[in-house]
Amino acid sequence: MMSGQWYSCLDPDLEAMRATARAACHAHRIMAPEDRGAMAPSLARLLAYTGPGCFIEAPFHCSYGVNTTLGAGVYL
């Protein structure tokens, strides 16, 4: 889109990003709450920024996650 091309969700790069996000969300969903803490490590790595004290309950879903920023103390 930045190059002026039409957006297509079928783009292989975007599909790869969605697959990564699906895997991170799945890992978060299936981890025992006492093991994942505030969020699964793979989900924490996926998100652009999470402020101190963020907590994400399962289930959580996102398409890409890489542009998601959460401020301090956010609870989802």
N, CA, C, O and CB atoms as a CASP TS submission, in Angstrom:
PFRMAT TS
TARGET T0000
AUTHOR 0000-0000-0000
METHOD Language model
MODEL 1
PARENT N/A
ATOM      1  N   MET     1       0.823  -1.186   0.000  1.00  0.00           N
ATOM      2  CA  MET     1       0.000   0.000   0.000  1.00  0.00           C
ATOM      3  C   MET     1       0.870   1.253   0.000  1.00  0.00           C
ATOM      4  O   MET     1       0.531   2.255  -0.631  1.00  0.00           O
ATOM      5  CB  MET     1      -0.937  -0.004   1.202  1.00  0.00           C
ATOM      6  N   MET     2       1.979   1.189   0.705  1.00  0.00           N
ATOM      7  CA  MET     2       2.852   2.365   0.760  1.00  0.00           C
ATOM      8  C   MET     2       3.430   2.687  -0.611  1.00  0.00           C
ATOM      9  O   MET     2       3.771   3.837  -0.886  1.00  0.00           O
ATOM     10  CB  MET     2       3.986   2.144   1.765  1.00  0.00           C
ATOM     11  N   SER     3       3.541   1.690  -1.465  1.00  0.00           N
ATOM     12  CA  SER     3       4.076   1.920  -2.810  1.00  0.00           C
ATOM     13  C   SER     3       2.980   2.310  -3.790  1.00  0.00           C
ATOM     14  O   SER     3       3.251   2.505  -4.975  1.00  0.00           O
ATOM     15  CB  SER     3       4.798   0.674  -3.312  1.00  0.00           C
ATOM     16  N   GLY     4       1.733   2.429  -3.306  1.00  0.00           N
ATOM     17  CA  GLY     4       0.641   2.819  -4.172  1.00  0.00           C
ATOM     18  C   GLY     4      -0.098   1.651  -4.799  1.00  0.00           C
ATOM     19  O   GLY     4      -1.006   1.859  -5.603  1.00  0.00           O
ATOM     20  N   GLN     5       0.273   0.424  -4.446  1.00  0.00           N
ATOM     21  CA  GLN     5      -0.388  -0.754  -4.989  1.00  0.00           C
ATOM     22  C   GLN     5      -1.678  -1.026  -4.215  1.00  0.00           C
ATOM     23  O   GLN     5      -1.824  -0.593  -3.072  1.00  0.00           O
ATOM     24  CB  GLN     5       0.552  -1.983  -4.936  1.00  0.00           C
ATOM     25  N   TRP     6      -2.601  -1.737  -4.836  1.00  0.00           N
ATOM     26  CA  TRP     6      -3.834  -2.131  -4.179  1.00  0.00           C
ATOM     27  C   TRP     6      -3.524  -3.081  -3.044  1.00  0.00           C
ATOM     28  O   TRP     6      -2.612  -3.902  -3.140  1.00  0.00           O
ATOM     29  CB  TRP     6      -4.806  -2.775  -5.173  1.00  0.00           C
ATOM     30  N   TYR     7      -4.278  -2.970  -1.976  1.00  0.00           N
ATOM     31  CA  TYR     7      -4.144  -3.878  -0.841  1.00  0.00           C
ATOM     32  C   TYR     7      -4.759  -5.223  -1.207  1.00  0.00           C
ATOM     33  O   TYR     7      -5.858  -5.281  -1.757  1.00  0.00           O
ATOM     34  CB  TYR     7      -4.818  -3.288   0.432  1.00  0.00           C
ATOM     35  N   SER     8      -4.055  -6.285  -0.903  1.00  0.00           N
ATOM     36  CA  SER     8      -4.579  -7.633  -1.080  1.00  0.00           C
ATOM     37  C   SER     8      -4.176  -8.455   0.133  1.00  0.00           C
ATOM     38  O   SER     8      -2.989  -8.639   0.403  1.00  0.00           O
ATOM     39  CB  SER     8      -4.056  -8.284  -2.404  1.00  0.00           C
ATOM     40  N   CYS     9      -5.165  -8.945   0.859  1.00  0.00           N
ATOM     41  CA  CYS     9      -4.862  -9.766   2.036  1.00  0.00           C
ATOM     42  C   CYS     9      -4.284 -11.121   1.632  1.00  0.00           C
ATOM     43  O   CYS     9      -3.812 -11.871   2.487  1.00  0.00           O
ATOM     44  CB  CYS     9      -6.124  -9.967   2.885  1.00  0.00           C
ATOM     45  N   LEU    10      -4.316 -11.437   0.354  1.00  0.00           N
ATOM     46  CA  LEU    10      -3.780 -12.712  -0.132  1.00  0.00           C
ATOM     47  C   LEU    10      -2.280 -12.662  -0.399  1.00  0.00           C
ATOM     48  O   LEU    10      -1.692 -13.654  -0.828  1.00  0.00           O
ATOM     49  CB  LEU    10      -4.498 -13.122  -1.393  1.00  0.00           C
ATOM     50  N   ASP    11      -1.663 -11.514  -0.147  1.00  0.00           N
ATOM     51  CA  ASP    11      -0.228 -11.356  -0.341  1.00  0.00           C
ATOM     52  C   ASP    11       0.525 -12.370   0.526  1.00  0.00           C
ATOM     53  O   ASP    11       0.204 -12.519   1.705  1.00  0.00           O
ATOM     54  CB  ASP    11       0.214  -9.908  -0.001  1.00  0.00           C
ATOM     55  N   PRO    12       1.504 -13.059  -0.021  1.00  0.00           N
ATOM     56  CA  PRO    12       2.229 -14.080   0.750  1.00  0.00           C
ATOM     57  C   PRO    12       2.908 -13.525   2.005  1.00  0.00           C
ATOM     58  O   PRO    12       2.964 -14.212   3.025  1.00  0.00           O
ATOM     59  CB  PRO    12       3.270 -14.735  -0.129  1.00  0.00           C
ATOM     60  N   ASP    13       3.416 -12.312   1.947  1.00  0.00           N
ATOM     61  CA  ASP    13       4.052 -11.721   3.131  1.00  0.00           C
ATOM     62  C   ASP    13       3.031 -11.485   4.241  1.00  0.00           C
ATOM     63  O   ASP    13       3.311 -11.731   5.414  1.00  0.00           O
ATOM     64  CB  ASP    13       4.745 -10.398   2.764  1.00  0.00           C
ATOM     65  N   LEU    14       1.849 -11.008   3.863  1.00  0.00           N
ATOM     66  CA  LEU    14       0.802 -10.783   4.861  1.00  0.00           C
ATOM     67  C   LEU    14       0.289 -12.100   5.424  1.00  0.00           C
ATOM     68  O   LEU    14      -0.008 -12.190   6.615  1.00  0.00           O
ATOM     69  CB  LEU    14      -0.356  -9.987   4.252  1.00  0.00           C
ATOM     70  N   GLU    15       0.183 -13.110   4.590  1.00  0.00           N
ATOM     71  CA  GLU    15      -0.238 -14.423   5.087  1.00  0.00           C
ATOM     72  C   GLU    15       0.771 -14.972   6.085  1.00  0.00           C
ATOM     73  O   GLU    15       0.388 -15.578   7.085  1.00  0.00           O
ATOM     74  CB  GLU    15      -0.418 -15.410   3.922  1.00  0.00           C
ATOM     75  N   ALA    16       2.050 -14.764   5.822  1.00  0.00           N
ATOM     76  CA  ALA    16       3.088 -15.212   6.757  1.00  0.00           C
ATOM     77  C   ALA    16       2.970 -14.464   8.087  1.00  0.00           C
ATOM     78  O   ALA    16       3.142 -15.058   9.151  1.00  0.00           O
ATOM     79  CB  ALA    16       4.497 -15.001   6.146  1.00  0.00           C
ATOM     80  N   MET    17       2.682 -13.178   8.027  1.00  0.00           N
ATOM     81  CA  MET    17       2.503 -12.394   9.252  1.00  0.00           C
ATOM     82  C   MET    17       1.275 -12.872  10.035  1.00  0.00           C
ATOM     83  O   MET    17       1.314 -12.953  11.262  1.00  0.00           O
ATOM     84  CB  MET    17       2.367 -10.896   8.913  1.00  0.00           C
ATOM     85  N   ARG    18       0.193 -13.186   9.328  1.00  0.00           N
ATOM     86  CA  ARG    18      -1.007 -13.703   9.992  1.00  0.00           C
ATOM     87  C   ARG    18      -0.739 -15.064  10.634  1.00  0.00           C
ATOM     88  O   ARG    18      -1.237 -15.346  11.724  1.00  0.00           O
ATOM     89  CB  ARG    18      -2.168 -13.813   8.990  1.00  0.00           C
ATOM     90  N   ALA    19       0.037 -15.896   9.970  1.00  0.00           N
ATOM     91  CA  ALA    19       0.377 -17.210  10.524  1.00  0.00           C
ATOM     92  C   ALA    19       1.186 -17.053  11.814  1.00  0.00           C
ATOM     93  O   ALA    19       0.965 -17.786  12.778  1.00  0.00           O
ATOM     94  CB  ALA    19       1.173 -18.046   9.491  1.00  0.00           C
ATOM     95  N   THR    20       2.100 -16.120  11.834  1.00  0.00           N
ATOM     96  CA  THR    20       2.888 -15.850  13.045  1.00  0.00           C
ATOM     97  C   THR    20       1.991 -15.369  14.175  1.00  0.00           C
ATOM     98  O   THR    20       2.129 -15.806  15.317  1.00  0.00           O
ATOM     99  CB  THR    20       3.982 -14.805  12.760  1.00  0.00           C
ATOM    100  N   ALA    21       1.068 -14.464  13.851  1.00  0.00           N
ATOM    101  CA  ALA    21       0.137 -13.946  14.863  1.00  0.00           C
ATOM    102  C   ALA    21      -0.789 -15.053  15.371  1.00  0.00           C
ATOM    103  O   ALA    21      -1.055 -15.141  16.570  1.00  0.00           O
ATOM    104  CB  ALA    21      -0.698 -12.782  14.281  1.00  0.00           C
ATOM    105  N   ARG    22      -1.277 -15.892  14.462  1.00  0.00           N
ATOM    106  CA  ARG    22      -2.143 -17.008  14.882  1.00  0.00           C
ATOM    107  C   ARG    22      -1.409 -17.933  15.841  1.00  0.00           C
ATOM    108  O   ARG    22      -1.974 -18.375  16.842  1.00  0.00           O
ATOM    109  CB  ARG    22      -2.634 -17.804  13.658  1.00  0.00           C
ATOM    110  N   ALA    23      -0.157 -18.222  15.536  1.00  0.00           N
ATOM    111  CA  ALA    23       0.633 -19.111  16.392  1.00  0.00           C
ATOM    112  C   ALA    23       0.852 -18.487  17.773  1.00  0.00           C
ATOM    113  O   ALA    23       0.761 -19.177  18.788  1.00  0.00           O
ATOM    114  CB  ALA    23       1.991 -19.428  15.731  1.00  0.00           C
ATOM    115  N   ALA    24       1.135 -17.202  17.812  1.00  0.00           N
ATOM    116  CA  ALA    24       1.349 -16.519  19.094  1.00  0.00           C
ATOM    117  C   ALA    24       0.064 -16.487  19.914  1.00  0.00           C
ATOM    118  O   ALA    24       0.091 -16.723  21.122  1.00  0.00           O
ATOM    119  CB  ALA    24       1.864 -15.086  18.864  1.00  0.00           C
ATOM    120  N   CYS    25      -1.053 -16.198  19.268  1.00  0.00           N
ATOM    121  CA  CYS    25      -2.343 -16.172  19.968  1.00  0.00           C
ATOM    122  C   CYS    25      -2.724 -17.567  20.452  1.00  0.00           C
ATOM    123  O   CYS    25      -3.282 -17.724  21.538  1.00  0.00           O
ATOM    124  CB  CYS    25      -3.446 -15.610  19.049  1.00  0.00           C
ATOM    125  N   HIS    26      -2.423 -18.573  19.645  1.00  0.00           N
ATOM    126  CA  HIS    26      -2.722 -19.956  20.039  1.00  0.00           C
ATOM    127  C   HIS    26      -1.882 -20.347  21.252  1.00  0.00           C
ATOM    128  O   HIS    26      -2.397 -20.944  22.198  1.00  0.00           O
ATOM    129  CB  HIS    26      -2.457 -20.935  18.862  1.00  0.00           C
ATOM    130  N   ALA    27      -0.603 -20.016  21.229  1.00  0.00           N
ATOM    131  CA  ALA    27       0.268 -20.334  22.365  1.00  0.00           C
ATOM    132  C   ALA    27      -0.247 -19.654  23.630  1.00  0.00           C
ATOM    133  O   ALA    27      -0.247 -20.249  24.708  1.00  0.00           O
ATOM    134  CB  ALA    27       1.727 -19.898  22.077  1.00  0.00           C
ATOM    135  N   HIS    28      -0.684 -18.412  23.491  1.00  0.00           N
ATOM    136  CA  HIS    28      -1.229 -17.683  24.638  1.00  0.00           C
ATOM    137  C   HIS    28      -2.491 -18.365  25.161  1.00  0.00           C
ATOM    138  O   HIS    28      -2.688 -18.479  26.371  1.00  0.00           O
ATOM    139  CB  HIS    28      -1.534 -16.222  24.254  1.00  0.00           C
ATOM    140  N   ARG    29      -3.335 -18.814  24.248  1.00  0.00           N
ATOM    141  CA  ARG    29      -4.612 -19.425  24.615  1.00  0.00           C
ATOM    142  C   ARG    29      -4.436 -20.764  25.324  1.00  0.00           C
ATOM    143  O   ARG    29      -5.181 -21.070  26.254  1.00  0.00           O
ATOM    144  CB  ARG    29      -5.467 -19.613  23.382  1.00  0.00           C
ATOM    145  N   ILE    30      -3.463 -21.563  24.899  1.00  0.00           N
ATOM    146  CA  ILE    30      -3.347 -22.906  25.463  1.00  0.00           C
ATOM    147  C   ILE    30      -2.413 -23.001  26.673  1.00  0.00           C
ATOM    148  O   ILE    30      -2.403 -24.023  27.360  1.00  0.00           O
ATOM    149  CB  ILE    30      -2.871 -23.843  24.405  1.00  0.00           C
ATOM    150  N   MET    31      -1.637 -21.961  26.940  1.00  0.00           N
ATOM    151  CA  MET    31      -0.761 -21.983  28.116  1.00  0.00           C
ATOM    152  C   MET    31      -1.587 -21.888  29.379  1.00  0.00           C
ATOM    153  O   MET    31      -2.567 -21.145  29.437  1.00  0.00           O
ATOM    154  CB  MET    31       0.264 -20.837  28.062  1.00  0.00           C
ATOM    155  N   ALA    32      -1.198 -22.626  30.372  1.00  0.00           N
ATOM    156  CA  ALA    32      -1.858 -22.512  31.669  1.00  0.00           C
ATOM    157  C   ALA    32      -1.627 -21.099  32.214  1.00  0.00           C
ATOM    158  O   ALA    32      -0.520 -20.574  32.099  1.00  0.00           O
ATOM    159  CB  ALA    32      -1.327 -23.594  32.669  1.00  0.00           C
ATOM    160  N   PRO    33      -2.637 -20.485  32.796  1.00  0.00           N
ATOM    161  CA  PRO    33      -2.501 -19.114  33.288  1.00  0.00           C
ATOM    162  C   PRO    33      -1.302 -18.910  34.213  1.00  0.00           C
ATOM    163  O   PRO    33      -0.641 -17.873  34.155  1.00  0.00           O
ATOM    164  CB  PRO    33      -3.753 -18.715  34.009  1.00  0.00           C
ATOM    165  N   GLU    34      -1.027 -19.878  35.048  1.00  0.00           N
ATOM    166  CA  GLU    34       0.112 -19.714  35.968  1.00  0.00           C
ATOM    167  C   GLU    34       1.451 -19.795  35.241  1.00  0.00           C
ATOM    168  O   GLU    34       2.461 -19.322  35.763  1.00  0.00           O
ATOM    169  CB  GLU    34       0.062 -20.777  37.067  1.00  0.00           C
ATOM    170  N   ASP    35       1.478 -20.384  34.051  1.00  0.00           N
ATOM    171  CA  ASP    35       2.714 -20.463  33.263  1.00  0.00           C
ATOM    172  C   ASP    35       2.917 -19.236  32.376  1.00  0.00           C
ATOM    173  O   ASP    35       4.050 -18.798  32.176  1.00  0.00           O
ATOM    174  CB  ASP    35       2.702 -21.716  32.404  1.00  0.00           C
ATOM    175  N   ARG    36       1.837 -18.685  31.846  1.00  0.00           N
ATOM    176  CA  ARG    36       1.993 -17.578  30.900  1.00  0.00           C
ATOM    177  C   ARG    36       2.139 -16.225  31.575  1.00  0.00           C
ATOM    178  O   ARG    36       2.684 -15.297  30.976  1.00  0.00           O
ATOM    179  CB  ARG    36       0.821 -17.538  29.971  1.00  0.00           C
ATOM    180  N   GLY    37       1.664 -16.090  32.814  1.00  0.00           N
ATOM    181  CA  GLY    37       1.762 -14.799  33.495  1.00  0.00           C
ATOM    182  C   GLY    37       0.876 -13.768  32.807  1.00  0.00           C
ATOM    183  O   GLY    37      -0.276 -14.055  32.480  1.00  0.00           O
ATOM    184  N   ALA    38       1.399 -12.591  32.591  1.00  0.00           N
ATOM    185  CA  ALA    38       0.629 -11.506  31.983  1.00  0.00           C
ATOM    186  C   ALA    38       0.288 -11.785  30.529  1.00  0.00           C
ATOM    187  O   ALA    38      -0.772 -11.387  30.048  1.00  0.00           O
ATOM    188  CB  ALA    38       1.394 -10.206  32.083  1.00  0.00           C
ATOM    189  N   MET    39       1.178 -12.465  29.835  1.00  0.00           N
ATOM    190  CA  MET    39       0.930 -12.887  28.452  1.00  0.00           C
ATOM    191  C   MET    39       2.005 -13.880  28.049  1.00  0.00           C
ATOM    192  O   MET    39       3.111 -13.868  28.589  1.00  0.00           O
ATOM    193  CB  MET    39       0.910 -11.665  27.476  1.00  0.00           C
ATOM    194  N   ALA    40       1.670 -14.741  27.095  1.00  0.00           N
ATOM    195  CA  ALA    40       2.638 -15.728  26.616  1.00  0.00           C
ATOM    196  C   ALA    40       3.842 -15.018  26.010  1.00  0.00           C
ATOM    197  O   ALA    40       3.686 -13.978  25.370  1.00  0.00           O
ATOM    198  CB  ALA    40       1.990 -16.679  25.578  1.00  0.00           C
ATOM    199  N   PRO    41       5.030 -15.559  26.201  1.00  0.00           N
ATOM    200  CA  PRO    41       6.230 -14.920  25.658  1.00  0.00           C
ATOM    201  C   PRO    41       6.156 -14.660  24.149  1.00  0.00           C
ATOM    202  O   PRO    41       6.608 -13.614  23.683  1.00  0.00           O
ATOM    203  CB  PRO    41       7.432 -15.775  25.956  1.00  0.00           C
ATOM    204  N   SER    42       5.592 -15.599  23.384  1.00  0.00           N
ATOM    205  CA  SER    42       5.515 -15.385  21.934  1.00  0.00           C
ATOM    206  C   SER    42       4.576 -14.237  21.597  1.00  0.00           C
ATOM    207  O   SER    42       4.803 -13.535  20.612  1.00  0.00           O
ATOM    208  CB  SER    42       5.049 -16.664  21.227  1.00  0.00           C
ATOM    209  N   LEU    43       3.535 -14.025  22.381  1.00  0.00           N
ATOM    210  CA  LEU    43       2.640 -12.895  22.155  1.00  0.00           C
ATOM    211  C   LEU    43       3.333 -11.593  22.530  1.00  0.00           C
ATOM    212  O   LEU    43       3.196 -10.595  21.822  1.00  0.00           O
ATOM    213  CB  LEU    43       1.336 -13.060  22.959  1.00  0.00           C
ATOM    214  N   ALA    44       4.066 -11.586  23.618  1.00  0.00           N
ATOM    215  CA  ALA    44       4.810 -10.388  24.022  1.00  0.00           C
ATOM    216  C   ALA    44       5.824  -9.981  22.950  1.00  0.00           C
ATOM    217  O   ALA    44       6.009  -8.792  22.688  1.00  0.00           O
ATOM    218  CB  ALA    44       5.527 -10.630  25.362  1.00  0.00           C
ATOM    219  N   ARG    45       6.479 -10.963  22.335  1.00  0.00           N
ATOM    220  CA  ARG    45       7.448 -10.661  21.265  1.00  0.00           C
ATOM    221  C   ARG    45       6.763 -10.139  20.015  1.00  0.00           C
ATOM    222  O   ARG    45       7.340  -9.331  19.288  1.00  0.00           O
ATOM    223  CB  ARG    45       8.265 -11.905  20.918  1.00  0.00           C
ATOM    224  N   LEU    46       5.544 -10.585  19.754  1.00  0.00           N
ATOM    225  CA  LEU    46       4.810 -10.193  18.555  1.00  0.00           C
ATOM    226  C   LEU    46       4.378  -8.729  18.597  1.00  0.00           C
ATOM    227  O   LEU    46       4.517  -8.008  17.610  1.00  0.00           O
ATOM    228  CB  LEU    46       3.593 -11.082  18.379  1.00  0.00           C
ATOM    229  N   LEU    47       3.857  -8.294  19.738  1.00  0.00           N
ATOM    230  CA  LEU    47       3.295  -6.953  19.844  1.00  0.00           C
ATOM    231  C   LEU    47       4.392  -5.893  19.769  1.00  0.00           C
ATOM    232  O   LEU    47       5.519  -6.112  20.212  1.00  0.00           O
ATOM    233  CB  LEU    47       2.508  -6.808  21.150  1.00  0.00           C
ATOM    234  N   ALA    48       4.037  -4.738  19.197  1.00  0.00           N
ATOM    235  CA  ALA    48       5.021  -3.672  19.015  1.00  0.00           C
ATOM    236  C   ALA    48       5.535  -3.142  20.350  1.00  0.00           C
ATOM    237  O   ALA    48       6.730  -2.892  20.506  1.00  0.00           O
ATOM    238  CB  ALA    48       4.417  -2.534  18.205  1.00  0.00           C
ATOM    239  N   TYR    49       4.633  -2.973  21.303  1.00  0.00           N
ATOM    240  CA  TYR    49       5.039  -2.447  22.611  1.00  0.00           C
ATOM    241  C   TYR    49       3.979  -2.801  23.635  1.00  0.00           C
ATOM    242  O   TYR    49       2.781  -2.705  23.367  1.00  0.00           O
ATOM    243  CB  TYR    49       5.258  -0.906  22.559  1.00  0.00           C
ATOM    244  N   THR    50       4.427  -3.209  24.803  1.00  0.00           N
ATOM    245  CA  THR    50       3.517  -3.391  25.934  1.00  0.00           C
ATOM    246  C   THR    50       4.130  -2.676  27.124  1.00  0.00           C
ATOM    247  O   THR    50       5.255  -2.971  27.528  1.00  0.00           O
ATOM    248  CB  THR    50       3.265  -4.915  26.248  1.00  0.00           C
ATOM    249  N   GLY    51       3.387  -1.740  27.677  1.00  0.00           N
ATOM    250  CA  GLY    51       3.862  -0.995  28.832  1.00  0.00           C
ATOM    251  C   GLY    51       3.882  -1.861  30.075  1.00  0.00           C
ATOM    252  O   GLY    51       3.367  -2.979  30.074  1.00  0.00           O
ATOM    253  N   PRO    52       4.473  -1.346  31.122  1.00  0.00           N
ATOM    254  CA  PRO    52       4.528  -2.107  32.371  1.00  0.00           C
ATOM    255  C   PRO    52       3.125  -2.378  32.914  1.00  0.00           C
ATOM    256  O   PRO    52       2.241  -1.524  32.845  1.00  0.00           O
ATOM    257  CB  PRO    52       5.361  -1.355  33.417  1.00  0.00           C
ATOM    258  N   GLY    53       2.945  -3.560  33.443  1.00  0.00           N
ATOM    259  CA  GLY    53       1.675  -3.917  34.059  1.00  0.00           C
ATOM    260  C   GLY    53       0.576  -4.323  33.101  1.00  0.00           C
ATOM    261  O   GLY    53      -0.577  -4.438  33.518  1.00  0.00           O
ATOM    262  N   CYS    54       0.892  -4.547  31.813  1.00  0.00           N
ATOM    263  CA  CYS    54      -0.120  -5.008  30.852  1.00  0.00           C
ATOM    264  C   CYS    54      -0.478  -6.457  31.154  1.00  0.00           C
ATOM    265  O   CYS    54       0.367  -7.250  31.570  1.00  0.00           O
ATOM    266  CB  CYS    54       0.390  -4.865  29.385  1.00  0.00           C
ATOM    267  N   PHE    55      -1.735  -6.781  30.936  1.00  0.00           N
ATOM    268  CA  PHE    55      -2.194  -8.142  31.174  1.00  0.00           C
ATOM    269  C   PHE    55      -3.217  -8.486  30.105  1.00  0.00           C
ATOM    270  O   PHE    55      -4.172  -7.736  29.900  1.00  0.00           O
ATOM    271  CB  PHE    55      -2.796  -8.301  32.605  1.00  0.00           C
ATOM    272  N   ILE    56      -3.033  -9.606  29.421  1.00  0.00           N
ATOM    273  CA  ILE    56      -3.946 -10.036  28.366  1.00  0.00           C
ATOM    274  C   ILE    56      -4.531 -11.388  28.750  1.00  0.00           C
ATOM    275  O   ILE    56      -3.813 -12.381  28.868  1.00  0.00           O
ATOM    276  CB  ILE    56      -3.221 -10.113  26.987  1.00  0.00           C
ATOM    277  N   GLU    57      -5.842 -11.408  28.941  1.00  0.00           N
ATOM    278  CA  GLU    57      -6.537 -12.658  29.220  1.00  0.00           C
ATOM    279  C   GLU    57      -6.676 -13.461  27.925  1.00  0.00           C
ATOM    280  O   GLU    57      -6.659 -12.897  26.831  1.00  0.00           O
ATOM    281  CB  GLU    57      -7.931 -12.388  29.855  1.00  0.00           C
ATOM    282  N   ALA    58      -6.810 -14.755  28.060  1.00  0.00           N
ATOM    283  CA  ALA    58      -7.081 -15.603  26.903  1.00  0.00           C
ATOM    284  C   ALA    58      -8.581 -15.826  26.813  1.00  0.00           C
ATOM    285  O   ALA    58      -9.238 -15.884  27.852  1.00  0.00           O
ATOM    286  CB  ALA    58      -6.319 -16.961  27.000  1.00  0.00           C
ATOM    287  N   PRO    59      -9.142 -15.951  25.648  1.00  0.00           N
ATOM    288  CA  PRO    59      -8.469 -15.897  24.362  1.00  0.00           C
ATOM    289  C   PRO    59      -8.266 -14.457  23.896  1.00  0.00           C
ATOM    290  O   PRO    59      -9.040 -13.560  24.231  1.00  0.00           O
ATOM    291  CB  PRO    59      -9.262 -16.676  23.324  1.00  0.00           C
ATOM    292  N   PHE    60      -7.236 -14.271  23.140  1.00  0.00           N
ATOM    293  CA  PHE    60      -6.921 -12.990  22.517  1.00  0.00           C
ATOM    294  C   PHE    60      -6.659 -13.275  21.053  1.00  0.00           C
ATOM    295  O   PHE    60      -6.009 -14.266  20.720  1.00  0.00           O
ATOM    296  CB  PHE    60      -5.688 -12.282  23.203  1.00  0.00           C
ATOM    297  N   HIS    61      -7.156 -12.420  20.175  1.00  0.00           N
ATOM    298  CA  HIS    61      -6.966 -12.594  18.734  1.00  0.00           C
ATOM    299  C   HIS    61      -6.472 -11.291  18.116  1.00  0.00           C
ATOM    300  O   HIS    61      -6.894 -10.206  18.517  1.00  0.00           O
ATOM    301  CB  HIS    61      -8.282 -13.051  18.055  1.00  0.00           C
ATOM    302  N   CYS    62      -5.592 -11.404  17.156  1.00  0.00           N
ATOM    303  CA  CYS    62      -5.181 -10.261  16.345  1.00  0.00           C
ATOM    304  C   CYS    62      -4.765 -10.778  14.973  1.00  0.00           C
ATOM    305  O   CYS    62      -4.356 -11.931  14.832  1.00  0.00           O
ATOM    306  CB  CYS    62      -4.013  -9.466  17.027  1.00  0.00           C
ATOM    307  N   SER    63      -4.871  -9.928  13.974  1.00  0.00           N
ATOM    308  CA  SER    63      -4.504 -10.351  12.617  1.00  0.00           C
ATOM    309  C   SER    63      -3.006 -10.341  12.400  1.00  0.00           C
ATOM    310  O   SER    63      -2.446 -11.275  11.828  1.00  0.00           O
ATOM    311  CB  SER    63      -5.167  -9.460  11.592  1.00  0.00           C
ATOM    312  N   TYR    64      -2.360  -9.281  12.859  1.00  0.00           N
ATOM    313  CA  TYR    64      -0.913  -9.142  12.643  1.00  0.00           C
ATOM    314  C   TYR    64      -0.176  -8.897  13.956  1.00  0.00           C
ATOM    315  O   TYR    64       0.847  -9.531  14.216  1.00  0.00           O
ATOM    316  CB  TYR    64      -0.628  -7.995  11.664  1.00  0.00           C
ATOM    317  N   GLY    65      -0.679  -7.992  14.779  1.00  0.00           N
ATOM    318  CA  GLY    65      -0.098  -7.723  16.084  1.00  0.00           C
ATOM    319  C   GLY    65       1.108  -6.810  16.099  1.00  0.00           C
ATOM    320  O   GLY    65       1.377  -6.159  17.108  1.00  0.00           O
ATOM    321  N   VAL    66       1.834  -6.751  15.006  1.00  0.00           N
ATOM    322  CA  VAL    66       3.103  -6.023  14.996  1.00  0.00           C
ATOM    323  C   VAL    66       2.947  -4.513  15.142  1.00  0.00           C
ATOM    324  O   VAL    66       3.913  -3.828  15.474  1.00  0.00           O
ATOM    325  CB  VAL    66       3.838  -6.320  13.731  1.00  0.00           C
ATOM    326  N   ASN    67       1.766  -3.990  14.903  1.00  0.00           N
ATOM    327  CA  ASN    67       1.513  -2.555  15.067  1.00  0.00           C
ATOM    328  C   ASN    67       0.717  -2.257  16.330  1.00  0.00           C
ATOM    329  O   ASN    67       0.284  -1.122  16.530  1.00  0.00           O
ATOM    330  CB  ASN    67       0.772  -2.011  13.854  1.00  0.00           C
ATOM    331  N   THR    68       0.517  -3.254  17.184  1.00  0.00           N
ATOM    332  CA  THR    68      -0.275  -3.080  18.384  1.00  0.00           C
ATOM    333  C   THR    68       0.597  -2.598  19.533  1.00  0.00           C
ATOM    334  O   THR    68       1.593  -3.235  19.878  1.00  0.00           O
ATOM    335  CB  THR    68      -0.977  -4.383  18.755  1.00  0.00           C
ATOM    336  N   THR    69       0.220  -1.479  20.118  1.00  0.00           N
ATOM    337  CA  THR    69       0.918  -0.944  21.281  1.00  0.00           C
ATOM    338  C   THR    69      -0.079  -0.834  22.432  1.00  0.00           C
ATOM    339  O   THR    69      -1.216  -0.401  22.246  1.00  0.00           O
ATOM    340  CB  THR    69       1.568   0.445  20.962  1.00  0.00           C
ATOM    341  N   LEU    70       0.355  -1.223  23.597  1.00  0.00           N
ATOM    342  CA  LEU    70      -0.477  -1.170  24.791  1.00  0.00           C
ATOM    343  C   LEU    70       0.260  -0.376  25.855  1.00  0.00           C
ATOM    344  O   LEU    70       1.419  -0.653  26.165  1.00  0.00           O
ATOM    345  CB  LEU    70      -0.829  -2.599  25.301  1.00  0.00           C
ATOM    346  N   GLY    71      -0.421   0.609  26.407  1.00  0.00           N
ATOM    347  CA  GLY    71       0.187   1.443  27.428  1.00  0.00           C
ATOM    348  C   GLY    71       0.256   0.745  28.782  1.00  0.00           C
ATOM    349  O   GLY    71      -0.166  -0.402  28.927  1.00  0.00           O
ATOM    350  N   ALA    72       0.782   1.440  29.744  1.00  0.00           N
ATOM    351  CA  ALA    72       0.949   0.897  31.091  1.00  0.00           C
ATOM    352  C   ALA    72      -0.408   0.532  31.694  1.00  0.00           C
ATOM    353  O   ALA    72      -1.377   1.284  31.585  1.00  0.00           O
ATOM    354  CB  ALA    72       1.683   1.911  31.994  1.00  0.00           C
ATOM    355  N   GLY    73      -0.453  -0.624  32.324  1.00  0.00           N
ATOM    356  CA  GLY    73      -1.629  -1.043  33.055  1.00  0.00           C
ATOM    357  C   GLY    73      -2.823  -1.475  32.219  1.00  0.00           C
ATOM    358  O   GLY    73      -3.926  -1.602  32.749  1.00  0.00           O
ATOM    359  N   VAL    74      -2.628  -1.705  30.923  1.00  0.00           N
ATOM    360  CA  VAL    74      -3.746  -2.135  30.074  1.00  0.00           C
ATOM    361  C   VAL    74      -4.137  -3.559  30.439  1.00  0.00           C
ATOM    362  O   VAL    74      -3.282  -4.424  30.629  1.00  0.00           O
ATOM    363  CB  VAL    74      -3.375  -2.041  28.564  1.00  0.00           C
ATOM    364  N   TYR    75      -5.446  -3.788  30.533  1.00  0.00           N
ATOM    365  CA  TYR    75      -5.982  -5.121  30.825  1.00  0.00           C
ATOM    366  C   TYR    75      -6.956  -5.478  29.710  1.00  0.00           C
ATOM    367  O   TYR    75      -7.944  -4.777  29.492  1.00  0.00           O
ATOM    368  CB  TYR    75      -6.686  -5.171  32.238  1.00  0.00           C
ATOM    369  N   LEU    76      -6.677  -6.560  29.012  1.00  0.00           N
ATOM    370  CA  LEU    76      -7.567  -7.028  27.941  1.00  0.00           C
ATOM    371  C   LEU    76      -8.081  -8.403  28.286  1.00  0.00           C
ATOM    372  O   LEU    76      -8.848  -8.986  27.520  1.00  0.00           O
ATOM    373  CB  LEU    76      -6.842  -7.051  26.573  1.00  0.00           C
TER
END
